[in-house]
Amino acid sequence: MRHPWISAALWLAASAALYGQLGELSISAGRAGSRNNLLGTARDLAGTVFEYKSETNFRLGFRFTFNSYRFFGHEIGYAYNRGKLTVNTTPPAEVGMPVHQGIYNFLAYATPEGSPVRPFVTGGGHFATFYPPGTGVFSGNGVTKFGFNYGGGIKFRISPLLMMRLDLRDYTTAKPFGESFPDQKGMLHMLEVSMGLGIAF
């Protein structure tokens, strides 16, 4: 054939027809609630103890899913979590502190590829970069911590190309700024509850 890229496109189309959906690209929005989020404490001259906490709320995420087998898949993603650092002063003080995440997950589905409804469980690893107050994503001052996550969800096919998804995941991450707060205890948890729309191909 004079145009090899045409034959390659036809081969990919035939493969998709034979084996069904190969992957998904989706965007999700929701909430990430923080737990065990006390980063550390400080005491003033009067003996008052101030608690510094990492709070998150709105979450926006992007995911690419590759279905490697009828019941299994792999997922890489990015998420932005709108966050803040709070201090229990009077009145309470807070400053913006967003959290950016890079994520890899393995997925196991309860129904085979091509099913209109696909419940799944998932687990994987991620990194989270915290940007201290007054800095931004391009400042180079982010503090990166690694962790693991697990959870589940469900995907709904609403057309041959479009799908919806619901996700519930717990992200467990080492706490940032340990050099400033040596009394840190435990791991930081961020619980994602989100809904998304995707394209299947």
N, C-alpha and C positions, 0 to 999 in steps of 0.2 A: 504494500500500500504506500502511496506517495507521501502521505501525511501520517507519520507514526503516532502523533499525539491524538489523532482521531481514533485509531485502533485502541490506544490506551484508554481513552474516554469510554469507548464502547465496552471494553473489557471490564472497567470499573462499574459501569451501569449494569452489565450482565451479572457481575458478582453481587451487587446490591440486590438485584431481583431474586437471585438464587438464595442468598443467605440472609436477606432482610436487613433490618437497621444495623448500621455499623457504628454509629456514634451520635452524640447529641451535643449541642451548644446551647447553654441556658443562662438566664439572668434571674436572680432571686433577690427579694427584698423582705426584710422582717426585723426582728429584734434580737439582740444579743444581751442577755442579762448576766451580770457579773456576780460570782459567789466566792467566798473566801478571798475577798478582794482588798483586805488590809495590807498595804505595802509596808507600813512601818509607823512608828510613833516618834514624837519629839516632845520635850518638856521645856517650858519657859522658866524664867527665874522665880516666878511665883509658885511653881510646882504644877501648873496646869498641863495636862497631857493632851497633845493634839494628835489625831489619827489621820493618816494620809491614805486615801482609798482610790483605786482605779475603778471608774464607773463607765459602762458602755450601754448604749441603747440602740439607735438605728443601725442597721447592717445592710450592705449592698454587696452581692457576690456574683461572680461569673464562674461557670464550670464548663469544662470540656470532658465528656465521657466517652470512652472507647469500650465497646462491648466485645470482649475477646472470646466469649463463649456464650452459649445459650443462657446460662444461669449466672454468669460472672462478668464483671466489668472493672475498669480502672478509671479514675477521675483525677484530674488536676484542676486547680482553681485559685482564684484570688478573691479576697474579701476586704472591704473597707468597713471599719466599725467606728462610728462617731462616738468619741469618748471624752472623758474629762477626769481631772485629778481634783478630788474634793478634800477639804480640811474642815474639821468640826469646830471652827472658830465661831464667834458671835458677832455678827451674823455669819452663817456658813460661807466659806470661800470656795470657789471652783474656777478652774482654768481648763481650756480645751487640751485634750491629749488623745488624738486619734490612734487607732491600732490597725495596722495593715497586716494581712495574713497571706501566706502562700501555702497551698494545701495539696496533699496527695492522699487518695483514699482507694481502698479495694472494696468493691460492692458484690454482694451475693443476693440474687433475686429469688423470690418465692415462685415466680411464674417465668416461663421461657421467653426469650427474645421474640418480639412480634406480638405479645399479648397486649390487649388494650389497657389493662391495669397491672402494674408491676410493683408490689411491695418489696422493700429491700432492707437489709441491714448493712452497715458499713463501719470500717475502722481504718485508721491511717495515721500519718504524721503530718506535722505542720510547723511553720515558724511564724512568730508574731513579732512585728517591729513596733515598738512604742516610741512616739515622738514627744519629748519633754515639752512642757509649756513654753511657747515662744519660738518653737522651731517647726520646720515643715519637712515634707517628704524629700525635698531637694537640698536640705541643709547638711546632710551627712551626720547628723547628731542622733539618729535613731538608735535605740537599744533593742537588739534582736535576741529573742529567747525561743527555744525549741520545746515542742511538746507532742502530745498525741491526742487523737479525738476518736469518738465512736458515736454511733447513733443509728438512726433508721429514717425511713420515709416511704413515700409512695409516688409513683408516676402514673399519669393518666394520658392516654393518647386521645386527642380531640380531633385530629384529622391525620391524613397520611404523613404530613410534615410537622404538625404542631403538637406539642405536649405540655402538660402542666405537671408541676412537682411540688410536694410538701416535704420539708426536711426538719428533723429534730436532732441536734447534735450537741455533744458536750466537748468543748475544747479545753484541755488541761495543759497549762503552760507554766513554766518556771516564772517566778515573779521578777519584774525588772527593778533596777536601781538598788540592788542589794548592797552596793558599796556605801550608799547613803543611809540605808536602813538595815543594819546587821541583825536586827531582831526579827527578821521575816520568818514566818512559819507556814509550811504547807505550799500547795500549788494554787495558782489562780485558775478559776473555772469561768468559762464563758459559754452560756447555753443559747444556742441558736434555735429560733423558731422562725421559719421563713416559708414563703410561697414564691414559685417561679414559673416562668414561661420559657419554653425551649423549642429549638428546631431539630428535628431528627433527620439523619441522612444516611 
